[in-house]
Structure formats: C-alpha cells, structure tokens
Amino acid sequence: MNRRTPAATPLALLLALALLGAGCTGGVEGTPGAAGLRDPYFPGLGNGGYDVTHYSLKLDIGPSADDKHGPADDKHDPADDEHDPADGTSSPSADDKHGPSDRLRGTATITARATQDLSAFHLDLAALDVEGATVEGRPAAVNRAGKELIIRPGAAVEDRLRKGRTFTTVVRYSGSPQTITDPDGSKEGWLRTADGAVALGEPTGSMAWFPGNHHPSDKATYDIEVTVPDPLTAVSNGELISRRTEDGRTTYHWRTAEPMASYVATLAVGRFSTHQSATPDGIRLFTAVDPESEAASEEVLDGIPAVLAWSAGKFGPYPFTSAGAIVERTGDAEYALETQNRPVFPGPPDTALLVHELAHQWFGNSVTPKSWRDMWLNEGFATYAEWLWAADHDDVPVEESFDEAYEDDANWAFPPAEPPSAADISEAPVYGRGAMVVHRLRLAIDDDEAFFDLVRGWTETHRHGNASTDDFTAYVEEETGEDLTELWDDWLYGESRPPVED
C-alpha cells in the first residue's frame, strides 16, 4: 500500500450474542463462533469458529441488476449503517450519492472448515441487504447486528458443523455498496469512479461488497464472476478464465488459485483498455488502464516483467501465476493498493511506486500479516525494495536512502511494530522506519549474500501463509544464530531515535 481504539462493541451485537448464548441455536449442538478475532486494532473484525477455504462470488452490477428487484429492496435496516470505529466502518455520508448503475446483486458461496463444534457463526458484511442464506443446502436463520451477519443453521446439518468438517454456506444479497471511512480518514470499500467503481479493501473495505471472514489471518482461494453492462469491463484478481456476452451484458470469470487475504481482493468496473501477455518465465500479465491514463502509463507498465525478474532475484521466486496492474484515472482513488496479482493505481504510476506495490506480492500478499499490528512487515520491506531498486538502477546508494529516512522526523513518531492506534497503521514510521529496521538487519549480518538468502528463506518459509513480528524476529535469530535483542529494542520497538555510528 502507499498512503500515508478499540471501541465498545455495538449494542445490537451484544444483544444478538446474548440471544445466541441463551440457546437460540436452531437445535444444533455446539457453541457460536466468536464475533471478532480480537485484532489489536480492529477487535470486531473477522470471525471465530471456522476457516474459509474458498469463496465463489457471482455478482451482477448495473441497470440489469437494478431491474431485478422492486423499490422495497432499496430499504435496509438502519442498524446496518451503525458506526463501529473499532473496525474502521461508518455509515454512508451525505455526499455518497449513487444511481441505478451502482446496484449490486450477489450470491456468495463460502466453503469453510469448522474449527470447533458450531451452533452458529458470523460473517462480516456492511450495509448490503441479505435476502436469504443456506448451510449445506438447507435454509438457515439470519440475524443482523451492524456489520455482523449471524447465521444459525438448522439441526438437519448438525453433523457438518462438527470440528474439522467442511461445510458450505450460500448468502444471497443486494443493494448499493458503500464507501467506508478508515480510522485515518481515508476511503475504501466501494469507491465510485468516473464510469464505474473500484473496490479497495485495506483494512476493512472488503466487507462492503461480499460477506466473509474479513481478517488477514483467514486466507482463501477465489472464483469471482461479475456481469456488467457493455461497454464496461470487470477486472479482478488472478487469471481471466472466461468472458461471455449475452443481451448487451458481459460476464467475466476471474480465478485466484493461491490463497488470498480478503483485504487484497479487488474488483474494478469501468471503461478500460486491456492488454494480456506473459513474462519470459510464463507469468501471465493482465493490465487494465483507464483511457485517460493510458499514454502516461505505458512506459512504466511495460517494465513489469523487468521489475518482477529483478524482485525475484532479491526476494525469491514470484509467488503467483499472474501479475499486472489496474490504473484508474487520476482522482478516482486516494492511494495505490497492492491488490493481489494486480495492484490498483490512482492514476499513472512511476517506477518507484510500481516497484513498491509489486514487492508487496511477496511481502503482504504471499506472506500476510497475522494481525494489523504486523503491517511494518509489509510496508518496511516494500519501502526497502524501493531503496534497493534506486541503488541498482538510479545510482542512489541504499545508505543515502537510509540517511534521508533517518533524518525525517515523521519516521520517529512511534515504533513501527507498535502503532498507537488503528489510525496509525499506515503512517510514516511503518514505512520509513520499517525499512530502516530491514537495513539495520542487513548491516548486522554484514554479508549481503547471507542477508538476501535470509530474505528469500523468509518468503519461502511463509509462502501463502501468515506471519507476525515475533515470527520474523525468531526466524532471523534462529537462522543467523545471533541474539539481536538490541537491534529490535532500538529500531523496531524503541521510542527514541538511536544513534548511528559514523
């Protein structure tokens, strides 16, 4: 990503949990899954009791979707708009206007494995209207408490909800997806563009367009089928499996075969110029560019294969089968985001920004943080990738980039591994001081070959998984055989600016 406290649990959610605790479980034995995963900054985000393995989303967007329901479907429970600062969500603002083309009708088929005997479980979904749900093909009761859907299966599917068993949930929903305001004031979720929309999910925006377990610790594979009116194009993650047109509407089927955190899932709908190719290593490339940004983006996007090859030399083999970019027109979004396989740029990118977002494919997308406290592992390494690129291609030594970051007071506002609040997880120390941590580690190892072997080993060890700061420091010390407590205390957790030797 490139952009610059826990609150009380909403009353409606507490009431719903009380009902579940009182035994309103539809006859299924077990206990309800938790309503949140107690993330340090977003405690209500995600859900307990199950692990999602696959999402299959079928979405219909635009006038045709709007024509399929009557005015009554435009209504939703005001509780759905309930503000929950702990999870970075808010009700629609007065200027969040939308027309018929902003309607979405969706069917989400969620395959999950129970991690406990479940009597009920939760899904995260903001604002959209739920028309019904089934579990293992049988109707399930659905209650709503703000952004939480509480699913209560009937007794007929009890055996499928035992710990270790796999079960399938289908949710039918519709409405006008909403823009979400982060604790830092930035916008995510469903962002209206000049001719469509783009869905950005970091950290909580993915709940604006599909129900799920929206915490980075629960990764899954995806099939996303999106139907839009011509001449619009729908672009998402992974590989384009098929495209079919009927009655002036086209359905695009995108598949992500490698595990993906929901916050890096994306969907962009608009008038795009698209291009498909492949790298010499066989990585499939797909770029979608708003025509207004096309000319200014061409040279930088042509460099994607070279950036991927250079990055693989530093960080290990590229972890996915496809890559590319989505480039909106300037002003359609506030920031670039490392959406998996296909970063989104809010206008023509420069090479440094491309390097940063592609580095995230290793750091953040393949090796994903266990919690939002671990953001520096994403941003510190991606920023350090910029420094490495500048050294190799622009004759700017890494030491010069380090010195510039060291002298920037903004990087010393707080320790990168301990942002003070949810509003700070994308602030300067997470990026600049995070990169300084990486460079100080390189200096401590004092052997570039050993340092890059260590980095490549890290991305291989946690490929397609999750990792925390503690996992990283333990890995480094085990691999190097060194006690690096002083380095971590000074650069990763220290409150003050440590001295630098001449």
GUTOR-365291 format. One record per residue (C-alpha): residue number from 1; residue in one letter; x, y, z; chain. Coordinates in pm, 1 decimal, decimal comma. Each point is the difference from the previous one (the first is absolute). Layout:
% residues N
REC   voro   bati       east      north         up   kolgu
REC    NUM      A          X          Y          Z       A
...
END
This chain:
% residues 502
REC   voro   bati       east      north         up   kolgu
REC      1      M        0,0        0,0        0,0       A
REC      2      N      114,9      354,3      -47,2       A
REC      3      R     -188,8      255,6      207,3       A
REC      4      R       82,5      170,9      260,4       A
REC      5      T     -912,6     -550,4     1569,1       A
REC      6      P     -173,6     -267,7       32,7       A
REC      7      A     -351,3      131,1       52,7       A
REC      8      A     -288,3     -152,6      187,9       A
REC      9      T     -179,4     -288,4     -167,6       A
REC     10      P     -321,9      130,6     -161,9       A
REC     11      L     -313,1      -51,8      212,8       A
REC     12      A     -180,3     -187,2     -278,9       A
REC     13      L      286,3     -251,4      -17,2       A
REC     14      L        0,4      -52,1      376,9       A
REC     15      L     -372,5      -73,0       -7,5       A
REC     16      A       43,5     -247,7     -283,2       A
REC     17      L      281,0     -177,4      183,2       A
REC     18      A     -213,2      -15,8      313,4       A
REC     19      L     -273,4     -174,5     -198,2       A
REC     20      L      249,1     -250,0     -135,4       A
REC     21      G      139,3      -65,2      345,7       A
REC     22      A     -351,2      -63,3      128,0       A
REC     23      G      -30,1     -298,8     -230,3       A
REC     24      C     -163,9      145,8     -313,7       A
REC     25      T      202,6     -232,4     -222,6       A
REC     26      G     -263,2     -159,8     -221,4       A
REC     27      G       45,9     -336,8      171,0       A
REC     28      V      365,2      -48,2      -96,7       A
REC     29      E      229,8     -105,5      282,2       A
REC     30      G      323,5      190,4       50,6       A
REC     31      T       87,7      360,6       70,5       A
REC     32      P      -18,4      315,3     -214,9       A
REC     33      G      314,2      113,4     -177,5       A
REC     34      A      146,9      323,6      133,4       A
REC     35      A     -116,9      328,6     -149,8       A
REC     36      G      356,2      130,8      -32,2       A
REC     37      L      360,3     -118,4       13,0       A
REC     38      R      123,1      258,3      253,4       A
REC     39      D      237,9      163,7     -243,3       A
REC     40      P      205,3      262,2      189,4       A
REC     41      Y     -148,2      282,9     -208,5       A
REC     42      F     -322,4     -146,6     -140,7       A
REC     43      P     -125,4     -236,9      272,6       A
REC     44      G     -337,5      -58,4     -165,1       A
REC     45      L      148,4      -81,8     -339,7       A
REC     46      G      -12,2     -359,4     -119,2       A
REC     47      N     -181,4     -290,1      162,0       A
REC     48      G       85,9     -305,1      206,6       A
REC     49      G      -97,6     -365,0      -22,0       A
REC     50      Y       83,2      -66,6     -364,2       A
REC     51      D      262,5       43,0     -269,6       A
REC     52      V     -108,0       94,8     -352,2       A
REC     53      T      166,4     -201,2     -276,0       A
REC     54      H     -180,3      138,0     -307,1       A
REC     55      Y     -228,7      283,9     -106,7       A
REC     56      S     -213,2      -27,0     -312,7       A
REC     57      L     -158,8      337,8      -71,8       A
REC     58      K     -256,7       60,5     -272,4       A
REC     59      L      -68,8      370,1      -37,2       A
REC     60      D     -234,4      192,3     -226,7       A
REC     61      I       69,2      372,1      -22,2       A
REC     62      G     -185,0      278,2     -176,2       A
REC     63      P     -345,7       74,2     -137,6       A
REC     64      S      -88,6     -363,6      -66,6       A
REC     65      A       68,1      -86,4      361,4       A
REC     66      D     -210,0      297,0      106,2       A
REC     67      D     -290,0     -109,1     -218,2       A
REC     68      K      -23,2     -337,1      176,7       A
REC     69      H     -150,6      133,4      318,9       A
REC     70      G     -259,8      249,3      107,0       A
REC     71      P       16,1      316,8      204,6       A
REC     72      A      -43,4     -194,3      322,0       A
REC     73      D      344,1     -148,6      -50,9       A
REC     74      D      155,7      344,7       28,4       A
REC     75      K      -76,8       -3,3      371,0       A
REC     76      H      235,3     -129,2      262,3       A
REC     77      D       13,7      -13,2      374,8       A
REC     78      P      154,3      319,0      143,2       A
REC     79      A      202,3     -223,8      227,8       A
REC     80      D      196,6     -103,0     -307,4       A
REC     81      D      143,7      351,7      -12,0       A
REC     82      E      103,4       -5,5      362,6       A
REC     83      H      335,4      169,1       57,5       A
REC     84      D      267,6     -221,6      147,8       A
REC     85      P      325,4      197,4       34,3       A
REC     86      A      185,6     -307,9      119,7       A
REC     87      D      -48,5     -159,2     -338,0       A
REC     88      G       49,7      308,5     -213,0       A
REC     89      T     -353,1        3,9     -137,9       A
REC     90      S     -249,4      280,9      -16,5       A
REC     91      S     -342,4       73,7     -135,4       A
REC     92      P      -31,5      147,2     -350,0       A
REC     93      S       75,4      370,2      -14,5       A
REC     94      A     -245,1      249,6     -139,4       A
REC     95      D      210,3       41,4     -310,6       A
REC     96      D       15,2     -375,9      -66,7       A
REC     97      K     -245,0       27,2     -288,7       A
REC     98      H      -73,6     -286,6     -232,3       A
REC     99      G     -218,1      -82,9     -293,3       A
REC    100      P     -156,9     -315,5     -140,9       A
REC    101      S      328,9     -110,3     -157,9       A
REC    102      D      149,2      -31,9      349,9       A
REC    103      R     -230,6     -286,1       93,0       A
REC    104      L      155,4     -336,2       79,5       A
REC    105      R     -171,5     -335,2       30,6       A
REC    106      G      216,9     -282,5      125,9       A
REC    107      T        9,6     -364,5       96,4       A
REC    108      A      292,9     -100,3      220,7       A
REC    109      T       76,3     -369,9       37,7       A
REC    110      I      243,3      -39,7      288,4       A
REC    111      T      176,3     -328,3       66,8       A
REC    112      A      145,6      -22,9      350,1       A
REC    113      R      138,3     -246,2      252,1       A
REC    114      A     -136,9        8,8      354,7       A
REC    115      T      268,2       53,2      266,4       A
REC    116      Q     -246,0      -79,3      280,5       A
REC    117      D     -341,0     -159,4       34,0       A
REC    118      L     -216,4      282,6     -131,3       A
REC    119      S     -356,7       87,5       89,3       A
REC    120      A       18,8      334,6     -184,7       A
REC    121      F      261,1      216,7     -169,2       A
REC    122      H       55,2      352,6     -124,2       A
REC    123      L       82,3      160,2     -332,7       A
REC    124      D      113,7      361,1      -50,8       A
REC    125      L     -215,3      203,5     -241,1       A
REC    126      A      -58,1      375,6       -0,4       A
REC    127      A     -334,4      158,0      -97,1       A
REC    128      L     -111,4     -235,3     -279,8       A
REC    129      D     -338,6     -171,8       33,4       A
REC    130      V       -3,9     -375,9       61,2       A
REC    131      E     -283,2     -182,5     -174,1       A
REC    132      G       71,3     -344,7      138,7       A
REC    133      A      263,2     -257,4       94,2       A
REC    134      T       45,9     -374,9       -6,0       A
REC    135      V      247,9     -231,9      169,6       A
REC    136      E       60,5     -329,4     -176,6       A
REC    137      G     -299,9       77,7     -220,5       A
REC    138      R     -241,8       40,5      290,6       A
REC    139      P     -154,8      338,1       93,8       A
REC    140      A      172,8      173,2      289,2       A
REC    141      A     -121,6      281,4      224,2       A
REC    142      V      178,2      332,3      -51,5       A
REC    143      N       17,7      279,2      255,4       A
REC    144      R      162,5      336,0      -57,4       A
REC    145      A      198,9      204,5      254,6       A
REC    146      G      177,1      288,8     -171,2       A
REC    147      K      265,0     -148,1     -227,8       A
REC    148      E      -50,6     -350,5      145,2       A
REC    149      L     -212,5     -269,1     -161,5       A
REC    150      I      -84,6     -270,7      251,8       A
REC    151      I      -74,8     -330,5     -176,1       A
REC    152      R     -192,0     -264,5      195,9       A
REC    153      P      -28,7     -331,0     -186,7       A
REC    154      G     -273,6     -250,1       68,0       A
REC    155      A       52,8     -330,9      182,1       A
REC    156      A       -4,5     -192,3     -329,8       A
REC    157      V      356,4      112,2      -79,1       A
REC    158      E      141,7      -47,2      349,9       A
REC    159      D      252,7     -266,8     -101,9       A
REC    160      R      151,3      228,1     -265,5       A
REC    161      L       82,1      262,1      264,8       A
REC    162      R      210,8     -225,4      218,2       A
REC    163      K      361,7       99,5       56,0       A
REC    164      G      214,4      -92,4     -300,9       A
REC    165      R     -293,2      -41,6     -241,3       A
REC    166      T      -42,5      208,8     -314,3       A
REC    167      F     -327,8      177,8      -65,3       A
REC    168      T     -141,5      232,4     -265,8       A
REC    169      T     -196,9      318,4       62,5       A
REC    170      V     -185,9      192,5     -270,4       A
REC    171      V     -103,5      361,4       58,3       A
REC    172      R     -218,9      195,1     -242,9       A
REC    173      Y       26,9      376,1       34,1       A
REC    174      S      -51,0      328,7     -185,6       A
REC    175      G        9,2      375,5       33,1       A
REC    176      S      227,5      296,4      -56,3       A
REC    177      P      350,6      -73,6      130,2       A
REC    178      Q      131,7      272,5      226,6       A
REC    179      T      321,1      191,7       37,5       A
REC    180      I      164,5      -61,1      337,4       A
REC    181      T      203,5      257,0      190,5       A
REC    182      D      315,4     -126,3      169,8       A
REC    183      P      107,3      114,9      346,8       A
REC    184      D      263,7      213,0     -177,3       A
REC    185      G     -268,5      170,3     -209,8       A
REC    186      S       82,4     -167,3     -332,2       A
REC    187      K     -266,3     -165,9     -214,9       A
REC    188      E      -32,9     -363,8      -96,3       A
REC    189      G     -270,4     -255,8      -67,9       A
REC    190      W     -201,8       82,4     -311,4       A
REC    191      L      141,3      314,5     -161,4       A
REC    192      R     -197,2      161,6     -282,7       A
REC    193      T      212,1       91,3     -301,5       A
REC    194      A      -75,4      212,3     -305,3       A
REC    195      D     -156,0     -294,1     -185,9       A
REC    196      G      -31,7     -280,7      253,9       A
REC    197      A      147,5     -102,1      333,2       A
REC    198      V      307,2     -151,4      160,3       A
REC    199      A       -1,8     -212,0      316,9       A
REC    200      L      294,7       51,4      236,5       A
REC    201      G       17,9     -199,7      321,0       A
REC    202      E      283,5      109,3      230,7       A
REC    203      P      -68,6      -40,6      283,5       A
REC    204      T     -378,9      -56,2       19,7       A
REC    205      G     -146,1       94,0     -338,7       A
REC    206      S      -54,3     -347,8     -142,6       A
REC    207      M     -309,9      -40,8      216,6       A
REC    208      A     -162,2      273,1     -213,7       A
REC    209      W      -53,3     -236,5     -295,6       A
REC    210      F       -5,4     -360,2      122,4       A
REC    211      P      -64,9     -188,3      325,6       A
REC    212      G      287,3     -188,3      156,0       A
REC    213      N      259,2      -39,6      270,0       A
REC    214      H      171,1      331,7      -61,7       A
REC    215      H      320,4      -25,6      198,7       A
REC    216      P      343,8      -50,2     -160,1       A
REC    217      S       57,7     -317,9      201,5       A
REC    218      D     -267,8     -188,1     -197,7       A
REC    219      K      118,8      -39,1     -359,8       A
REC    220      A     -187,9     -188,7     -270,9       A
REC    221      T      -15,5      -65,1     -372,4       A
REC    222      Y     -255,2      186,0     -212,7       A
REC    223      D     -223,9      -29,2     -304,6       A
REC    224      I     -160,5      334,2      -86,0       A
REC    225      E     -255,5       23,8     -280,4       A
REC    226      V     -116,0      353,0      -76,1       A
REC    227      T     -267,2      102,3     -251,1       A
REC    228      V        4,7      362,6     -118,6       A
REC    229      P     -172,6      192,8     -279,5       A
REC    230      D      198,1       57,6     -317,5       A
REC    231      P      230,1      179,9      -65,3       A
REC    232      L      124,4      -27,8      358,2       A
REC    233      T      269,8     -248,7      100,2       A
REC    234      A       26,3     -180,8      335,4       A
REC    235      V      354,4      -68,4      121,4       A
REC    236      S       94,1     -197,0      310,7       A
REC    237      N      284,1     -208,3      145,1       A
REC    238      G      167,0     -304,8     -146,9       A
REC    239      E      -58,3     -129,2     -350,7       A
REC    240      L     -283,6       67,1     -243,2       A
REC    241      I     -161,5     -340,1      -51,1       A
REC    242      S     -280,3       98,3     -235,7       A
REC    243      R     -196,1      289,6     -145,0       A
REC    244      R     -344,6      -36,8     -151,6       A
REC    245      T     -243,7      257,8     -134,9       A
REC    246      E     -378,6      -26,8      -22,0       A
REC    247      D     -267,6      266,6      -52,7       A
REC    248      G      241,7      288,0       36,1       A
REC    249      R      155,2     -122,2      324,3       A
REC    250      T      333,2     -174,5       49,3       A
REC    251      T       97,5     -241,3      275,3       A
REC    252      Y      366,9      -17,3      102,2       A
REC    253      H      121,9     -299,5      199,2       A
REC    254      W      318,6       58,2      202,7       A
REC    255      R      174,7     -271,5      201,1       A
REC    256      T      262,0       36,5      274,3       A
REC    257      A      148,3     -343,5       58,7       A
REC    258      E      244,8      105,7      271,9       A
REC    259      P     -124,2       98,6      347,5       A
REC    260      M      -93,7      367,1       27,8       A
REC    261      A      -93,2      221,4      293,5       A
REC    262      S     -328,4      178,1      -60,5       A
REC    263      Y      152,2      345,1       46,6       A
REC    264      V      201,6      -43,9     -321,4       A
REC    265      A     -298,3     -126,6     -201,6       A
REC    266      T     -116,0      259,1     -251,6       A
REC    267      L     -258,2       67,4     -266,3       A
REC    268      A       25,6      285,5     -248,0       A
REC    269      V     -285,2       82,2     -236,8       A
REC    270      G       44,6      260,3     -270,7       A
REC    271      R      102,7       79,4     -355,2       A
REC    272      F      348,9     -146,3      -13,7       A
REC    273      S      258,8      -63,4     -264,8       A
REC    274      T      120,7     -353,3       74,1       A
REC    275      H      310,2     -187,2     -102,5       A
REC    276      Q      104,1     -362,7       54,4       A
REC    277      S      347,7     -147,0      -36,6       A
REC    278      A      247,8     -213,0      192,1       A
REC    279      T      346,8       36,0      145,8       A
REC    280      P      290,0     -214,8     -123,6       A
REC    281      D      -56,9     -213,4      312,1       A
REC    282      G     -361,1      -67,6      -97,1       A
REC    283      I     -169,9      235,5      247,9       A
REC    284      R     -324,4      117,5     -157,9       A
REC    285      L      -36,3      377,1      -15,1       A
REC    286      F     -327,9      190,8      -15,7       A
REC    287      T      -17,0      377,8       12,1       A
REC    288      A     -312,3      215,6       -1,5       A
REC    289      V       48,2      373,3      -46,9       A
REC    290      D     -247,4      284,8      -11,4       A
REC    291      P       38,4      160,9     -345,7       A
REC    292      E       81,3      335,7      160,0       A
REC    293      S      301,0     -157,0      176,1       A
REC    294      E      110,0     -228,3     -282,3       A
REC    295      A      265,2      206,1     -176,0       A
REC    296      A      165,9      114,6      320,7       A
REC    297      S        5,5     -354,8      141,6       A
REC    298      E      128,0     -192,8     -299,3       A
REC    299      E      373,8       24,4       58,9       A
REC    300      V      -17,8      -87,3      370,8       A
REC    301      L     -239,0     -293,1      -51,8       A
REC    302      D      221,4     -136,0     -275,7       A
REC    303      G      262,0      -37,4      272,4       A
REC    304      I     -203,9     -249,3      207,2       A
REC    305      P      189,4     -308,1     -127,8       A
REC    306      A      334,2      162,7       81,3       A
REC    307      V     -114,3      102,0      349,2       A
REC    308      L     -130,8     -351,9       69,5       A
REC    309      A      324,7     -160,2     -116,1       A
REC    310      W      209,6      239,9      209,1       A
REC    311      S     -224,2      -54,9      304,3       A
REC    312      A       23,4     -378,3      -35,1       A
REC    313      G      378,2       30,9       14,3       A
REC    314      K      -26,3      184,9      331,1       A
REC    315      F     -298,6     -163,8      167,8       A
REC    316      G      -37,7     -345,6     -156,1       A
REC    317      P     -226,9     -141,5     -273,0       A
REC    318      Y     -312,8      199,7      -79,6       A
REC    319      P     -270,4     -161,1      217,3       A
REC    320      F     -291,6       15,2     -245,4       A
REC    321      T      -85,6     -107,6     -354,7       A
REC    322      S     -122,6      340,7     -116,6       A
REC    323      A       86,9      366,3       38,9       A
REC    324      G      -91,7      336,4     -146,5       A
REC    325      A     -162,0      327,8       99,6       A
REC    326      I     -323,0      197,7        8,2       A
REC    327      V       47,5      370,2      -70,0       A
REC    328      E     -290,6      232,5       67,9       A
REC    329      R      -20,2      359,9     -110,6       A
REC    330      T      152,0      255,5      234,2       A
REC    331      G     -232,8       74,5      289,8       A
REC    332      D     -201,8     -322,6      -11,0       A
REC    333      A      179,1     -121,5      315,7       A
REC    334      E      218,6      160,3      265,8       A
REC    335      Y      283,6     -252,0        3,6       A
REC    336      A      156,8     -301,8     -167,0       A
REC    337      L      -73,9     -343,8      146,0       A
REC    338      E      182,0     -331,0      -40,7       A
REC    339      T     -307,6     -201,3      -97,9       A
REC    340      Q      116,3     -355,5      -66,6       A
REC    341      N      140,9      -68,3     -348,3       A
REC    342      R     -125,5      336,7     -122,0       A
REC    343      P       82,0      316,6      201,1       A
REC    344      V     -236,8      294,5      -37,3       A
REC    345      F      148,5      341,1      -80,3       A
REC    346      P     -193,3      328,9       30,3       A
REC    347      G      144,4      134,9     -323,5       A
REC    348      P      319,3      -60,4     -200,7       A
REC    349      P      262,3     -151,9      235,0       A
REC    350      D      370,2       72,9        4,4       A
REC    351      T      253,7     -280,8       14,9       A
REC    352      A       67,2       37,1      374,2       A
REC    353      L     -368,4      -45,5       78,0       A
REC    354      L      -20,1     -301,2     -232,7       A
REC    355      V      301,7     -155,7      175,4       A
REC    356      H     -162,2       61,5      338,7       A
REC    357      E     -335,5     -158,0      -86,7       A
REC    358      L      154,0     -296,1     -181,9       A
REC    359      A      229,6      -65,1      299,1       A
REC    360      H     -319,4      -37,8      202,8       A
REC    361      Q      -81,2     -311,0     -201,7       A
REC    362      W      270,3     -165,2      212,1       A
REC    363      F      -38,9      211,6      313,8       A
REC    364      G     -365,8       29,3       94,3       A
REC    365      N     -172,4     -209,0     -265,4       A
REC    366      S      192,7     -327,2       13,4       A
REC    367      V      142,1       49,6      349,6       A
REC    368      T     -301,3      165,2      162,6       A
REC    369      P       -4,2      158,2      347,5       A
REC    370      K     -168,2     -193,7      278,6       A
REC    371      S     -150,0      323,2      132,1       A
REC    372      W       -7,5      367,0      -92,8       A
REC    373      R      276,9       60,4      255,2       A
REC    374      D      239,2     -170,6     -242,3       A
REC    375      M      -43,0      253,5     -281,7       A
REC    376      W      364,9      107,2       10,3       A
REC    377      L       94,3     -342,7     -139,8       A
REC    378      N     -197,0       97,1     -311,8       A
REC    379      E       93,5      363,9      -30,9       A
REC    380      G      354,3      -11,4      134,4       A
REC    381      F      108,6     -259,8     -254,6       A
REC    382      A     -189,1      168,1     -286,2       A
REC    383      T      166,5      332,1       83,2       A
REC    384      Y      336,9     -171,2       22,9       A
REC    385      A      -66,2     -145,2     -345,7       A
REC    386      E      -21,8      360,2     -126,3       A
REC    387      W      338,3       72,7      156,6       A
REC    388      L      153,0     -310,3     -157,9       A
REC    389      W     -141,4       89,3     -341,1       A
REC    390      A      131,9      355,5       25,6       A
REC    391      A      345,2     -137,7       84,8       A
REC    392      D        1,8     -244,1     -290,8       A
REC    393      H     -159,8      225,9     -262,9       A
REC    394      D       31,6      365,2      101,7       A
REC    395      D      344,4       14,0      164,4       A
REC    396      V     -152,2       91,1      337,5       A
REC    397      P      182,3     -204,8      266,5       A
REC    398      V     -220,7     -169,6      257,4       A
REC    399      E      195,2      186,9      268,0       A
REC    400      E     -118,6      328,2     -150,4       A
REC    401      S     -362,8     -113,3       10,5       A
REC    402      F       52,6     -116,1      358,5       A
REC    403      D      153,8      332,9      104,2       A
REC    404      E     -290,1      192,7     -154,0       A
REC    405      A     -251,4     -213,7      188,5       A
REC    406      Y      202,7       25,8      321,2       A
REC    407      E       -5,6      380,4      -12,7       A
REC    408      D     -375,8       13,5      -61,9       A
REC    409      D     -166,6       75,0      333,4       A
REC    410      A     -327,5     -151,4     -121,1       A
REC    411      N      159,0     -345,6        8,6       A
REC    412      W       59,2       27,3      374,7       A
REC    413      A     -354,1       70,4      116,5       A
REC    414      F      -34,9     -354,0      139,8       A
REC    415      P      164,5     -345,3      -26,3       A
REC    416      P      -90,6     -175,3     -327,7       A
REC    417      A     -104,7     -320,8      178,0       A
REC    418      E     -228,2      184,7      243,9       A
REC    419      P     -220,0      261,1     -171,9       A
REC    420      P     -197,2      186,1      269,5       A
REC    421      S     -341,1      -55,7     -160,8       A
REC    422      A     -185,9     -125,5     -305,9       A
REC    423      A       38,9      347,3     -152,0       A
REC    424      D      380,0      -43,7       -2,0       A
REC    425      I       52,6     -335,2     -172,6       A
REC    426      S       70,7      169,9     -334,8       A
REC    427      E      203,7      291,6      133,1       A
REC    428      A      362,2       89,3      -75,3       A
REC    429      P      180,3     -210,7      266,1       A
REC    430      V     -158,0     -319,6     -133,8       A
REC    431      Y      157,3       76,3     -339,9       A
REC    432      G      319,9      198,0       51,3       A
REC    433      R      108,7     -129,9      338,7       A
REC    434      G     -115,0     -346,3     -103,2       A
REC    435      A      245,7       16,4     -290,5       A
REC    436      M      270,6      121,8      239,7       A
REC    437      V      -54,7     -314,8      209,2       A
REC    438      V       64,0     -211,7     -309,6       A
REC    439      H      317,2      193,0      -83,0       A
REC    440      R      133,8      -18,6      355,7       A
REC    441      L      -53,4     -376,1      -16,4       A
REC    442      R      199,4       -9,0     -322,4       A
REC    443      L      282,2      191,4      167,8       A
REC    444      A       -9,4     -230,2      303,3       A
REC    445      I       34,6     -308,0     -220,3       A
REC    446      D      285,0      176,2     -184,0       A
REC    447      D      -17,1     -237,4     -295,3       A
REC    448      D     -226,6       87,9     -291,2       A
REC    449      E      -17,6     -355,1     -130,3       A
REC    450      A     -107,6     -125,5      343,1       A
REC    451      F     -247,0      286,6       40,0       A
REC    452      F     -181,3      -66,3     -327,4       A
REC    453      D        8,1     -374,6       66,2       A
REC    454      L     -175,5       82,4      326,8       A
REC    455      V     -264,3      211,3     -176,8       A
REC    456      R      -62,6     -266,3     -263,6       A
REC    457      G      -24,9     -261,9      272,7       A
REC    458      W     -257,7      211,4      182,8       A
REC    459      T     -224,7       31,6     -305,4       A
REC    460      E       35,2     -373,3      -70,7       A
REC    461      T      -66,7     -109,9      359,1       A
REC    462      H     -322,6      201,8       27,2       A
REC    463      R     -107,3      -14,8     -365,6       A
REC    464      H     -380,7       36,5      -24,9       A
REC    465      G      -25,7       11,5      378,9       A
REC    466      N      -11,3      247,6      285,7       A
REC    467      A      280,9      129,9      216,8       A
REC    468      S       41,5      237,8      292,4       A
REC    469      T      279,6      224,9      118,9       A
REC    470      D       90,9     -261,4      262,4       A
REC    471      D       18,1     -261,7     -275,7       A
REC    472      F      239,9      224,1     -192,5       A
REC    473      T      235,3       79,9      286,7       A
REC    474      A        7,1     -363,7      109,5       A
REC    475      Y       69,7     -113,8     -357,0       A
REC    476      V      285,5      246,6      -41,7       A
REC    477      E      167,4      -96,4      327,1       A
REC    478      E      -35,6     -371,4      -69,6       A
REC    479      E      145,2       32,5     -350,5       A
REC    480      T      286,0      230,9       97,9       A
REC    481      G       73,1     -151,2      339,9       A
REC    482      E       22,4      354,1      137,5       A
REC    483      D     -169,7      167,8      293,6       A
REC    484      L     -133,1      319,5     -161,1       A
REC    485      T     -194,8      128,2      299,0       A
REC    486      E      179,9      334,6       -7,2       A
REC    487      L      -87,8       53,1     -368,2       A
REC    488      W     -368,5      -78,0       58,7       A
REC    489      D      -13,2      210,8      316,2       A
REC    490      D      157,5      303,8     -167,3       A
REC    491      W     -141,2       -5,5     -352,2       A
REC    492      L     -319,9     -203,7       12,4       A
REC    493      Y     -140,7       83,7      344,2       A
REC    494      G      199,3      297,8      125,1       A
REC    495      E     -172,2      331,0       69,6       A
REC    496      S      299,1      221,5      -82,8       A
REC    497      R      235,9       38,9     -294,0       A
REC    498      P      305,2     -220,4       60,3       A
REC    499      P      342,9      136,6      -88,0       A
REC    500      V      166,5     -108,5     -324,5       A
REC    501      E      370,3      -71,4       -3,3       A
REC    502      D      212,4      200,3     -242,5       A
END
